Amino acid sequence: MSAAARLRAGPPAVCIVTVCRNALSGLKATVTSVRANKRENCRYILIDGASTDGSLEFLRSCADVVDVLVSEPDEGIYHAMNKGIALCGDDSWVIFMNAGDTFHGAQTVADVQAVLARDYDIVMGAVALQEEAREKLVQPDPRIKSKMPACHQSTFTRARLLREYPFDTSLRVGADFEQYLRISEAVEAGRIAFVPFPISRIAADGFSVKNERILQHDYFSAITRHRGRCSAWRWLVERKVRRAARALLRTT
């Protein structure tokens, strides 16, 4: 499609997907952020795991921002994320925002859409980690091989790729990393772009941080599957050494 044709078609289609269960307080912050960011060709999809804390009632009151609402039991976070992907058009870009996560600003989606109009498959940006009253900005790093170069809250991926390479639901914490390994092996490096500005703001102590043992199991499995057992053991030893060093520094 020519540049003129793309301009006539409007900005690239974006699907923002939130999966949640009994997270009403965080959900309110995320919905408010999405409402401020919604632009032309932008849909908001909510996959609720049959919440009992008032989340469903709240979401039903947000028809001005929520385009698709599904509330039913699921088999975990990544199963719910796969369900969200199935509701996105093939020509759209997908970003996952967990309950409590927000875009970095009210213009974030519009700023990213300008980049999505180019010929990429994945677009990543920085994330702002909230640590009590402080904010730590973490830039994407394409050189990283042992984890996601950027978190999924700061990553836009073509829906057709996410459908072709769905999340492995046998992994409880590391399925996004394992999926990224498969997708990055399938697409050319030049089709993965990194924007110079932050996309999301998230809590520093998310689900993976609170479940280190499961994360180590999932990452070890993913690295073994894609890069061999030696690489997985190297990653595990290095991670344990780094965590032990950080713990020692905190006590001195």
Number of C-alpha atoms within 10 A of each C-alpha: 7 6 10 8 9 13 12 8 12 12 19 22 22 29 26 23 25 24 26 25 22 17 18 21 13 15 24 18 15 19 23 14 18 25 16 15 20 19 16 12 14 21 20 21 21 25 23 22 21 16 17 12 13 12 22 20 12 13 19 11 11 14 11 8 19 18 13 14 17 16 17 12 13 16 9 16 21 22 17 24 22 19 19 24 25 14 13 24 15 16 12 19 27 27 21 22 26 21 21 21 23 25 24 20 16 15 14 18 20 18 14 20 21 11 16 23 15 13 11 17 22 23 22 27 25 25 26 22 18 15 12 8 5 9 15 12 15 14 19 23 15 14 7 10 11 18 17 19 20 21 20 21 23 24 25 25 24 23 23 19 20 21 15 9 17 23 23 16 18 12 20 19 23 26 21 19 22 24 19 22 21 15 19 14 11 11 14 11 13 10 13 16 21 18 16 11 17 20 24 23 23 23 15 14 12 13 12 14 12 10 13 12 11 16 19 19 15 20 22 21 17 24 23 15 13 14 11 13 15 11 14 21 14 12 19 18 11 12 14 12 12 12 12 11 11 11 11 10 9 7 6 5
